[in-house]
Amino acid sequence: MSIWDVVGHIGQVMSIVEALAVLATAVLGFLTIGAWRKENLGKRKLEIAEQSLLGFYDLKQRFTNVRRRLDAPEGLSTVAAFEANRSHYYNRLGLLGSMAGETEPLLALRPLFQVYFGFEATEPFDRLLAAVGRVRGALTEVFTAVPANGNRFSPLPDLLLILGWADGLRPDQTDREVDLAVRDMERLCRPVLEGRR
């Protein structure tokens, strides 16, 4: 074997080593990009879980404030109590906002939540937003059905029940629906927030 044969073999070995180095670099890059992507997706899921849960807690608190019983001296009718405190109760309407206003962050989060948590995971959103819609509609109806200045018409009992202003037991069905929506959202978000998923 001549020196040129040895140099030729060394050249071939070097080409193979070079090809292996390029392959190793590509594999390492692929693994690094995969890990980075997984970490990025995990961070995004964490952010969405946090924003959603905060939105649910905020809306539940506003619900509690809106659905507090009418403040009135004992023996005063619901309509008289409403008349005496009209501006105070009108503020309750503002607490829930409109479906395009205050609750919009939850509406915007719903599709993102669905992408990261699955199709069925949006049920708590639907339950909570449906309750908001019913209570907001009842509030609006009460304000249009009970005009100021000695109106003789009483709000419909069904509206008062929806608002939680009637003499029924509390927590009522609406309270339970809101609580269930919040509990379901906690069940979905807590594992992500605690780093278990």
N, C-alpha and C positions, 0 to 999 in steps of 0.2 A: 504494500500500500504506500502510495507516494504522499508527500506532504500536501499536495493539492487535493488528494482524496480526503485527507483529514480535515483540511480547511473547508471543503465542500460539506462534510458531515457537520462540522461545527456551525456552518451557516444555516444548515437545515434545522439543527437543534435550536439555534437562536430564533429562527422564524417560528418554530413551534412554541418556544417560551414566550415570544412576543404575542402570538395569537392567544395563548392561554392568559396572559396578562390583560389583554383587551377583553377577553371573555369574563375574567374575574371582575374587572372594573364594571362591565355592563351588568353583571349579576348583582354586585354590591350597590350600584346605582338604582337598579330595579327594586331591591329590597329596601333601600333608604327611602325612595319615593313612596313605596307602599306603606312604610311605617309612618312617614310624614302625612300621607293622605288619611290614614286611619286616625292619627292623632288630631288632625284638623277636623275630621268628621266628628270625633268625640267631643272636641271643644264646641263645635257648632250645636251638637245635640244638647250639651250641658247648658249653653246659652238659651236655647229655645225652651228647655225644661224650666229654667229659672224665670224667664220672662212670663211664661204661661202661668206658673204657680203664683207669681206675684200678682198677675192680672186677676186670677181667680180670687185670691185673698182680698184684693182691693174691692172687687165687685161685691163680694160677700159682705164686707163691712158697709159699703154703701147701701146694700140691700137691707141690712139690719137697721140702718138709720132711716131709710124710707119707710120701712114697715113697722116702725114703732107706733104704738097706739096713739090715738089723738089725745093731746093734752087738753083736758077740759075739766071744769069743776063737776063734781058728782051731780047727777040729775040733769045735766045739760044734754040736749039731744045731739046726735052726731052732726047734723046740719048746723045747729047753732054753734057747736064747737069749731066746725069747719069755717063758718062765717067769721068767728071771733079771731081766728088764727090763719086766715087765708094766705097772707104773705109768707108766713112761716111754712105752711104746707106746700106753697108754690116752690119754695126752695128745695123741697124734697124731690120735686119733679126734676130739677136741675141736677140732683145727685146722681141720677141714673144716666143722664145725658141722652143723646139720640143714638140710634143704631149706626149713624154715620159719624158720630162725634166721640163721646167718652168711651164707648165700648169698641171703637174701631181697632185699637191695638189687638184685642182678642180675635176680632174677625180677620185681621191680617195674619195673626199667628196660626190660625186654624189650619190653613193649607200646608204651612211649613211643618207644623206638628204632625200632620198626616204623613208627610214625606219621611220624616225621621222616626216616627213611632208606629206607623201603620194605619190602615184605613179605619179600623174599628176604634182606634184610640181617640177619635174626635167626638165620641159620644158625650163626654163631659162638657165639651164646648157647646154642643147642640142643646143639651139639657139646661145649662146655665143661661145661654142666650135666649132660649124659649121662655124661661121664667122672667128674664129681664123684659122681653117683649110684652108678656101678659101684664106685668105690674106697670110698666110704662104706659101701656094702652089704658089700663084701668085708671091710672092717675090722670091721664089726658081726658078721659071720659068724665071723671068726677069734676074736673075744672070746667068743662064745657056744660055739664048737666046741672051744676050748682052755681049759677051766677051770683054775683054779690048783691047786697042791698035787700035783705029780707026775702029772699026766694023761699017759696013754700014747698018746692020739690025736694024730695029726699034722694040721695044717691041710691042706686039699685043695691040691694043687699049682696048680690053676687060680686059687685065691684068692691064693696067694703071687705068681703071675705078675701078676695084676691090681694087687696092691699094690707090685710092683716089688721084692719081697723074695726072689724066687727067684734061682737062679744063672744066669739068662739075661742076654743082652747088653742094655745100656742105651745110648742111649735105646731104649725099646721102643715098641710100638704106642700105648699110652696117652700116653707122653711126646710122641710125634709128633702125636697128636690134639689135645692141649692146646696144643702149639706152633703148630699150624695154626690153631686157633681164635683164639689171640692175634694171630698174623700177619694173619689176615683182619680182625680188629677194628681193628688198626693201619691196615690198608689203607683201611678205611671212615672212620676217625676222623681220621687225620693231615691230609688235605686241609682238613677243617673247622677243626681246631686251628691250622693254619698260615694260615688265612684265604683259601684258594684256592677254597673252595666254600661 
